[in-house]
Amino acid sequence: MTPEAALKTLGRHRRREGQLALTGMELKQQGIESVSRHPWVHRARNEAVWICRERGEVTTDDLHDVMDTPPHDNCFGAVFHDSRFKWTGERVRSTRPEAHGREIRVWRLATQMGEKAT
């Protein structure tokens, strides 16, 4: 399935007879997987790598500053689902007004944290 086709089918979760409805976490994972190969996500990952090399860390706020609007909201969630990135364990408050001060994760390259990227 092409990334564009995956974006079109995102959100069409039908419950088959005898099948349990998907949980929120399963829907989240399904949404991230459906956009993870989209060209926008690929470009955002490259930008995130560059930002990490320049500043030592990156957040989604940093990506909002340098990227165009994603084709789907799940794209930002998909960026850091990549073995090159490792969560530092830190959270900061988003500075974007539309994020209403929610906490966001701080990421580094896995190689900056002494791990190998696979």
C-alpha positions, 0 to 999 in steps of 0.5 A: 500500500502506498503512503497516500493510500494509507492516509486515505484509509486512516480512520476507517476502522470497522469492527467485524462480527466477533472481533473486539474493537481496537483500543486507543493505543492500538489505534494510535499505533495503527495511525503512526504506522500508516504514515511512517513511510510518507515523504513528509515524515522522511523529510522531517526525520532528516531535519530532526537529525540535523537539529540534533547534530547542531543543538544536541536535542530536538522536540516537535516544536523545533520541527514545527518551526522548520517543516511545512504542514503535515498531510496528517496529524499522525505525521509528527508522532511518526517522526520519532518512531525511528531507531535513530532517535532516543527519548532523553527522559525529559519533557518540556512545555510546548511554546506553540500557543495552539499546544496549550502548554502541553508537555512534549518529549525531548529527543536525541540521536541514539548515537549521542546517547551511546547507543547504536542506531539499527 
